Amino acid sequence: MKAEKYTRYERARIVGARALQIFMGAPVYIDTDSIDPLEIALEEMKLGAIPITVKRDHKR
C-alpha cells in the first residue's frame, strides 16, 4: 500500500477525530501507557494505525 502524504490540515482533522473517538470509548489500536486521548491519537498517527482515509477531489 502506498504511503499517503497528508497536509497539516488533514493530519489535524484525522488526529482530532480519532482523539474524540478514543475519548468516547473506542478501542485503542496500539499498546501504550498513555491515558490522554490526544497523545494516543498522535501515536497512532505516527505508527500508521488510524483506520481513517482522506478522499480528495482530483483537479483537472
C-alpha positions in Angstrom: 0.0 0.0 0.0 1.3 3.4 -0.9 2.1 5.7 2.0 0.0 8.8 1.8 1.2 12.4 2.4 -1.3 14.4 4.4 -1.5 18.2 4.6 -1.2 19.7 8.1 -5.0 20.3 8.0 -5.7 16.7 7.1 -3.4 15.5 9.9 -5.1 17.8 12.4 -8.6 16.6 11.3 -7.7 13.0 11.4 -5.9 13.2 14.8 -8.7 15.3 16.3 -11.4 12.9 15.0 -9.5 9.9 16.3 -8.9 11.5 19.7 -12.6 12.2 20.0 -13.4 8.5 19.2 -11.0 7.4 21.9 -12.4 9.8 24.4 -15.9 8.4 23.7 -14.7 4.8 24.4 -13.5 3.5 21.0 -10.8 0.8 21.2 -7.2 1.8 21.1 -5.2 0.2 18.2 -1.8 0.3 19.8 -0.2 -0.7 23.1 0.5 2.5 25.1 0.8 3.6 28.7 -0.7 7.0 27.9 -4.3 7.8 29.0 -4.6 11.1 27.2 -6.8 10.5 24.0 -4.8 13.2 22.1 -1.4 11.6 22.8 -2.8 8.2 21.9 -4.2 9.5 18.6 -0.9 11.2 17.8 1.0 8.0 18.5 -1.5 6.0 16.3 -1.0 8.5 13.5 2.8 8.2 13.8 2.6 4.4 13.6 0.0 4.4 10.8 -2.6 2.6 12.8 -5.5 5.0 12.3 -8.2 3.5 10.1 -9.3 6.8 8.6 -8.7 7.8 5.0 -8.9 11.1 3.1 -11.0 11.4 0.0 -9.7 14.1 -2.3 -11.2 15.6 -5.5 -8.7 15.5 -8.3 -8.4 18.7 -10.1 -8.5 18.5 -13.9 
